[in-house]
């Protein structure tokens, strides 16, 4: 018998994802996780504030999240490269 995580557990796990370090040692901070029009709006605003070179998008697993599964939407994370200047903005 497989134990599937509840939607609340999946979202709680996503909330724990806050930072990552890339292969060059840069620290990235997650500023958004979601999809659809909200994602597009957040992405545009984040690029405007932080510059395209300081923003990365990662597609993430939306399995178990009913709103994404029913709508056939993908889920994304928006990451911003940490620096003193960027930290002041975000």
Backbone as CSV, one residue per row, in Angstrom:
resi,resn,N_x,N_y,N_z,CA_x,CA_y,CA_z,C_x,C_y,C_z
1,UNK,0.845,-1.172,0.000,0.000,0.000,0.000,0.896,1.244,0.000
2,UNK,0.640,2.150,-0.896,1.439,3.358,-0.990,0.804,4.464,-0.157
3,UNK,1.639,5.194,0.525,1.150,6.306,1.331,1.303,7.590,0.533
4,UNK,0.179,8.137,0.112,0.214,9.398,-0.620,0.090,10.536,0.374
5,UNK,0.808,11.605,0.104,0.762,12.761,0.976,-0.475,13.589,0.675
6,UNK,-1.017,14.181,1.720,-2.171,15.049,1.538,-1.722,16.353,0.883
7,UNK,-2.690,17.074,0.372,-2.393,18.363,-0.255,-1.747,19.308,0.761
8,UNK,-2.210,19.275,1.986,-1.649,20.121,3.038,-0.187,19.761,3.323
9,UNK,0.113,18.462,3.329,1.490,18.019,3.553,2.396,18.470,2.409
10,UNK,1.892,18.361,1.172,2.693,18.781,0.003,2.993,20.280,0.066
11,UNK,1.988,21.084,0.425,2.192,22.526,0.512,3.138,22.870,1.666
12,UNK,3.020,22.154,2.778,3.923,22.375,3.907,5.363,22.060,3.502
13,UNK,5.553,20.998,2.724,6.894,20.671,2.225,7.427,21.792,1.334
14,UNK,6.574,22.314,0.451,6.991,23.393,-0.447,7.371,24.637,0.351
15,UNK,6.658,24.908,1.417,6.969,26.073,2.256,8.351,25.956,2.905
16,UNK,8.831,24.733,3.090,10.152,24.526,3.692,11.295,24.801,2.717
17,UNK,11.003,24.789,1.425,12.022,25.062,0.406,12.179,26.568,0.325
18,UNK,13.325,27.072,0.797,13.515,28.523,0.844,14.774,29.006,0.139
19,UNK,15.820,28.199,0.180,17.081,28.586,-0.455,17.712,27.385,-1.116
20,UNK,18.604,27.681,-2.068,19.406,26.639,-2.692,20.739,27.267,-3.084
21,UNK,21.720,26.425,-3.268,23.048,26.865,-3.700,23.336,26.179,-5.026
22,UNK,23.747,26.976,-6.031,24.035,26.382,-7.339,25.459,25.855,-7.388
23,UNK,25.822,25.279,-8.524,27.136,24.644,-8.686,28.287,25.640,-8.627
24,UNK,27.999,26.940,-8.747,29.040,27.970,-8.654,29.120,28.582,-7.254
25,UNK,28.291,28.098,-6.347,28.297,28.605,-4.976,27.376,29.795,-4.737
26,UNK,26.609,30.203,-5.757,25.652,31.294,-5.580,24.468,30.820,-4.754
27,UNK,24.011,31.672,-3.843,22.855,31.353,-3.025,21.628,32.001,-3.662
28,UNK,20.578,31.208,-3.812,19.325,31.663,-4.418,18.211,31.539,-3.391
29,UNK,17.341,32.540,-3.329,16.213,32.545,-2.404,14.911,32.397,-3.193
30,UNK,14.045,31.496,-2.731,12.756,31.314,-3.394,11.847,32.469,-2.989
31,UNK,11.253,33.114,-4.005,10.334,34.217,-3.725,8.901,33.876,-4.101
32,UNK,8.687,32.774,-4.820,7.340,32.415,-5.244,7.292,30.952,-5.650
33,UNK,6.151,30.325,-5.373,5.860,28.989,-5.900,4.396,28.966,-6.293
34,UNK,4.125,28.586,-7.523,2.744,28.516,-7.996,2.705,28.415,-9.502
35,UNK,1.600,28.848,-10.066,1.450,28.738,-11.509,0.416,29.700,-12.043
36,UNK,0.101,29.526,-13.305,-0.940,30.309,-13.950,-0.612,31.787,-14.071
37,UNK,-1.654,32.603,-14.057,-1.482,34.046,-14.212,-0.720,34.665,-13.051
38,UNK,-0.914,34.126,-11.845,-0.175,34.644,-10.698,1.324,34.498,-10.922
39,UNK,1.719,33.330,-11.429,3.137,33.083,-11.707,3.673,34.101,-12.707
40,UNK,2.954,34.314,-13.797,3.418,35.247,-14.825,3.573,36.650,-14.257
41,UNK,2.624,37.070,-13.431,2.687,38.389,-12.815,3.885,38.508,-11.880
42,UNK,4.070,37.504,-11.022,5.210,37.499,-10.106,6.527,37.520,-10.881
43,UNK,6.618,36.736,-11.944,7.844,36.665,-12.721,8.176,38.019,-13.340
44,UNK,7.193,38.652,-13.952,7.425,39.967,-14.560,7.888,40.982,-13.530
45,UNK,7.234,41.005,-12.383,7.601,41.966,-11.339,8.978,41.670,-10.752
46,UNK,9.284,40.398,-10.574,10.583,40.022,-10.011,11.711,40.407,-10.964
47,UNK,11.524,40.169,-12.251,12.530,40.554,-13.244,12.690,42.066,-13.267
48,UNK,11.594,42.790,-13.196,11.650,44.258,-13.199,12.436,44.773,-11.993
49,UNK,12.232,44.188,-10.834,12.913,44.638,-9.618,14.367,44.191,-9.521
50,UNK,14.625,42.951,-9.922,15.925,42.333,-9.649,16.822,42.184,-10.868
51,UNK,16.277,42.340,-12.052,17.052,42.127,-13.267,17.007,40.676,-13.690
52,UNK,16.882,40.471,-14.986,16.733,39.121,-15.531,17.897,38.205,-15.160
53,UNK,19.107,38.753,-15.058,20.284,37.943,-14.747,20.271,37.405,-13.316
54,UNK,19.419,37.953,-12.461,19.341,37.528,-11.061,18.111,36.676,-10.764
55,UNK,17.387,36.253,-11.807,16.144,35.506,-11.631,16.231,34.184,-12.394
56,UNK,15.811,33.115,-11.743,15.705,31.805,-12.394,14.338,31.208,-12.101
57,UNK,13.858,30.410,-13.044,12.580,29.717,-12.902,12.848,28.224,-12.931
58,UNK,12.184,27.510,-12.045,12.316,26.058,-11.967,10.919,25.440,-11.981
59,UNK,10.680,24.506,-12.884,9.430,23.758,-12.843,9.549,22.722,-11.736
60,UNK,8.493,22.587,-10.965,8.518,21.639,-9.859,7.315,20.701,-9.930
61,UNK,7.366,19.641,-9.183,6.346,18.600,-9.219,5.057,19.068,-8.541
62,UNK,3.963,19.055,-9.272,2.658,19.466,-8.735,1.775,18.266,-8.393
63,UNK,2.353,17.067,-8.406,1.597,15.864,-8.086,0.998,15.988,-6.688
64,UNK,-0.292,15.677,-6.598,-0.961,15.716,-5.309,-1.601,17.055,-4.984
65,UNK,-1.415,18.037,-5.858,-2.023,19.351,-5.650,-3.202,19.467,-6.606
66,UNK,-4.389,19.308,-6.064,-5.611,19.184,-6.849,-5.798,20.320,-7.845
67,UNK,-5.562,21.561,-7.417,-5.820,22.685,-8.319,-4.931,22.617,-9.564
68,UNK,-3.700,22.162,-9.416,-2.801,22.040,-10.562,-3.160,20.830,-11.419
69,UNK,-3.442,19.713,-10.770,-3.769,18.497,-11.506,-5.060,18.652,-12.305
70,UNK,-6.088,19.213,-11.690,-7.372,19.365,-12.380,-7.276,20.340,-13.549
71,UNK,-6.489,21.393,-13.374,-6.366,22.390,-14.422,-5.292,22.076,-15.440
72,UNK,-4.553,20.985,-15.207,-3.471,20.623,-16.116,-2.352,21.655,-16.116
73,UNK,-2.246,22.415,-15.025,-1.219,23.457,-14.936,0.089,22.900,-14.396
74,UNK,1.152,23.574,-14.742,2.458,23.266,-14.192,2.702,24.193,-12.999
75,UNK,3.571,23.749,-12.109,3.931,24.539,-10.935,5.383,24.960,-11.074
76,UNK,5.660,26.192,-10.705,7.002,26.748,-10.843,7.460,27.398,-9.547
77,UNK,8.779,27.484,-9.416,9.395,28.286,-8.357,10.157,29.419,-9.035
78,UNK,10.096,30.593,-8.431,10.916,31.718,-8.887,12.007,31.912,-7.845
79,UNK,13.252,31.893,-8.331,14.430,32.048,-7.483,15.112,33.379,-7.808
80,UNK,15.609,34.048,-6.758,16.355,35.295,-6.922,17.735,35.094,-6.304
81,UNK,18.761,35.467,-7.079,20.146,35.343,-6.598,20.355,36.323,-5.445
82,UNK,20.895,35.824,-4.351,21.112,36.655,-3.167,22.327,37.550,-3.355
83,UNK,22.130,38.799,-2.992,23.206,39.782,-2.914,22.689,40.873,-1.994
84,UNK,23.570,41.695,-1.463,23.127,42.767,-0.553,22.123,43.679,-1.240
85,UNK,22.396,44.022,-2.485,21.497,44.923,-3.235,20.136,44.292,-3.459
86,UNK,20.108,43.048,-3.867,18.851,42.351,-4.140,18.084,42.118,-2.830
87,UNK,18.778,41.778,-1.754,18.104,41.528,-0.484,17.353,42.762,-0.002
88,UNK,17.850,43.943,-0.307,17.156,45.190,0.065,15.834,45.313,-0.685
89,UNK,15.781,44.834,-1.920,14.579,44.946,-2.748,13.516,43.915,-2.372
90,UNK,13.962,42.744,-1.946,13.018,41.655,-1.712,12.926,41.406,-0.270
